[in-house]
Amino acid sequence: MIEKKMTIPGGSILKKDDFDYIDCFQGVIFSRMKDIDISEIGNLFLSCGPDWADSLMTVRDRIVGAFGLKTGAQLIKEQDKEESLNFVPGERVGLFKVFEKTENELIMGENDSHLDFRVSIFVDEHTSDISKSILSLTTTVIFKNWFGRLYFFPVQFFHRLIVKATLKKMLRKINQSTNRNENKSM
């Protein structure tokens, strides 16, 4: 089950900043973080987006390109083409630049002329159940001007759908993988 919150998880690196927009979607991993590498989760994030989101990105790129904003195609050209990414700060991964990486969190995003956004992929194993962790996908936005607010107004509806679908697919894959690993060790 996916839960939506409008706050940043307590242990997140993002907690230190102030934002104009925040959303956070969370779900349960039926395993502890020590069993899962944050780079593996980052690679899952990049591969688990819904197929229909690619069509939306194509439309978005056509529109924002006319306004001189960065397009997905431009950002992906800057990326090193590796099978499995390590998420090193400063590296470009798909549409995102990696800003920070810890043992249990990745901060990615982009700075543009109209807004700055960050996506946090955060795994919190400080739960009441020692056999579970919480995976959070948090998005924050700082608007730089009125165009940023105007741009994000229609985008936020699709953004929420995409993030929720991505998290659901990620959790399914992680939990299936951890179940298979547990069954092998028995």
C-alpha positions as CSV (number, residue, x, y, z in Angstrom):
1,M,0.0,0.0,0.0
2,I,1.3,3.4,-1.0
3,E,0.9,6.3,1.5
4,K,1.1,10.0,0.5
5,K,2.5,12.6,2.8
6,M,3.2,16.3,2.4
7,T,6.3,16.3,4.6
8,I,9.9,15.2,4.3
9,P,10.9,12.0,6.2
10,G,12.7,12.8,9.4
11,G,16.1,11.3,8.5
12,S,16.3,12.7,5.0
13,I,19.1,15.1,3.9
14,L,16.4,17.3,2.4
15,K,15.1,18.1,5.9
16,K,17.6,21.0,6.2
17,D,16.1,23.1,3.4
18,D,13.0,25.1,2.8
19,F,10.8,24.5,-0.3
20,D,7.8,25.9,-2.1
21,Y,6.3,22.4,-2.9
22,I,6.8,19.0,-1.2
23,D,5.2,15.6,-1.7
24,C,6.3,12.2,-0.4
25,F,5.0,8.7,-1.3
26,Q,6.0,5.8,0.9
27,G,5.7,2.1,0.9
28,V,7.0,-0.9,2.8
29,I,10.0,-3.0,1.9
30,F,9.7,-6.4,3.7
31,S,13.5,-6.5,4.4
32,R,16.1,-4.4,6.2
33,M,18.2,-1.9,4.3
34,K,21.4,-3.8,4.8
35,D,20.1,-6.4,2.3
36,I,19.6,-3.7,-0.4
37,D,22.1,-1.3,-1.9
38,I,20.9,2.3,-2.5
39,S,22.4,2.3,-6.0
40,E,20.3,-0.8,-6.8
41,I,17.3,1.1,-5.7
42,G,18.3,4.1,-7.8
43,N,18.6,1.9,-10.9
44,L,15.2,0.5,-10.1
45,F,13.8,4.0,-9.8
46,L,15.1,4.9,-13.3
47,S,13.7,1.7,-14.9
48,C,10.3,1.5,-13.1
49,G,8.5,4.5,-14.5
50,P,5.2,3.8,-16.3
51,D,5.4,3.4,-20.0
52,W,2.8,6.1,-20.6
53,A,5.1,8.7,-18.9
54,D,7.5,8.5,-21.9
55,S,4.7,9.9,-24.1
56,L,4.1,12.7,-21.7
57,M,7.8,13.5,-21.6
58,T,7.8,13.8,-25.4
59,V,4.9,16.3,-25.3
60,R,6.6,18.2,-22.5
61,D,9.9,18.4,-24.4
62,R,8.2,19.9,-27.4
63,I,6.5,22.5,-25.3
64,V,9.3,23.5,-23.0
65,G,11.9,23.5,-25.8
66,A,10.1,26.4,-27.4
67,F,10.6,28.4,-24.1
68,G,14.3,27.6,-24.0
69,L,14.0,25.2,-21.0
70,K,16.0,22.0,-20.7
71,T,14.5,19.0,-22.5
72,G,14.8,15.3,-21.5
73,A,16.6,14.6,-24.7
74,Q,19.2,17.2,-24.0
75,L,19.8,15.9,-20.5
76,I,20.0,12.3,-21.5
77,K,22.7,13.2,-24.1
78,E,24.9,14.4,-21.3
79,Q,24.7,11.0,-19.5
80,D,27.3,8.3,-19.6
81,K,25.7,5.2,-21.1
82,E,26.3,2.6,-18.4
83,E,24.2,-0.5,-17.8
84,S,24.2,0.0,-14.0
85,L,24.8,3.4,-12.6
86,N,26.7,4.1,-9.4
87,F,25.0,7.4,-8.6
88,V,28.1,9.4,-7.9
89,P,27.4,13.1,-6.9
90,G,27.8,15.2,-10.1
91,E,27.0,12.3,-12.4
92,R,24.0,12.6,-14.8
93,V,21.5,9.7,-14.6
94,G,18.7,9.9,-17.1
95,L,16.9,13.2,-16.6
96,F,18.6,13.8,-13.3
97,K,21.8,15.0,-11.9
98,V,23.0,13.3,-8.7
99,F,23.4,15.8,-5.9
100,E,24.1,13.6,-2.8
101,K,24.4,10.0,-1.9
102,T,24.5,8.3,1.5
103,E,24.1,4.7,2.5
104,N,20.3,5.0,2.5
105,E,19.5,8.0,0.4
106,L,19.9,9.4,-3.1
107,I,19.2,13.1,-3.9
108,M,18.8,13.8,-7.6
109,G,17.2,16.7,-9.5
110,E,17.9,19.6,-11.7
111,N,18.4,23.3,-11.5
112,D,16.7,25.3,-14.3
113,S,15.9,28.9,-15.0
114,H,12.3,28.6,-13.8
115,L,12.6,26.1,-10.9
116,D,14.9,23.8,-9.0
117,F,13.6,20.3,-8.0
118,R,15.0,17.4,-6.0
119,V,13.9,13.8,-5.8
120,S,14.9,11.9,-2.7
121,I,15.0,8.1,-2.7
122,F,15.2,7.3,1.0
123,V,15.1,4.0,2.8
124,D,14.3,4.2,6.5
125,E,14.9,1.1,8.5
126,H,14.0,2.8,11.8
127,T,10.5,1.2,12.0
128,S,8.7,-0.6,14.8
129,D,9.1,-3.8,12.9
130,I,12.7,-5.0,12.6
131,S,11.9,-7.0,9.5
132,K,10.7,-4.0,7.4
133,S,12.0,-0.7,6.0
134,I,10.1,2.2,4.5
135,L,10.9,3.4,1.0
136,S,10.1,7.1,0.4
137,L,10.1,9.0,-2.9
138,T,10.0,12.7,-2.0
139,T,9.9,15.5,-4.4
140,T,10.7,19.1,-3.5
141,V,10.5,22.2,-5.7
142,I,11.8,25.8,-5.3
143,F,10.1,28.2,-7.7
144,K,12.5,30.9,-9.1
145,N,9.8,33.0,-10.9
146,W,6.2,33.1,-11.9
147,F,6.9,30.9,-14.9
148,G,8.1,28.1,-12.6
149,R,4.7,28.2,-10.7
150,L,2.8,28.3,-14.0
151,Y,4.8,25.5,-15.4
152,F,4.5,23.3,-12.3
153,F,0.7,23.8,-11.9
154,P,-0.4,21.3,-14.6
155,V,2.8,19.1,-14.2
156,Q,2.1,18.3,-10.5
157,F,-1.0,16.2,-11.4
158,F,0.9,14.0,-13.7
159,H,4.0,14.0,-11.5
160,R,2.0,12.5,-8.6
161,L,0.6,9.7,-10.9
162,I,4.1,8.9,-12.2
163,V,5.7,8.8,-8.8
164,K,3.0,6.6,-7.3
165,A,3.1,4.2,-10.2
166,T,6.9,4.1,-10.1
167,L,7.1,3.5,-6.3
168,K,4.5,0.7,-6.6
169,K,6.5,-1.1,-9.3
170,M,9.8,-0.6,-7.4
171,L,8.3,-2.1,-4.2
172,R,6.9,-5.1,-6.1
173,K,10.3,-5.8,-7.6
174,I,12.3,-5.3,-4.4
175,N,9.9,-7.4,-2.3
176,Q,9.8,-10.2,-5.0
177,S,13.6,-10.2,-5.0
178,T,14.0,-10.3,-1.3
179,N,11.4,-13.1,-1.1
180,R,13.4,-15.1,-3.7
181,N,16.6,-14.5,-1.8
182,E,15.1,-15.6,1.5
183,N,13.6,-18.8,0.0
184,K,17.1,-19.7,-1.5
185,S,18.7,-19.4,1.9
186,M,16.3,-21.8,3.6
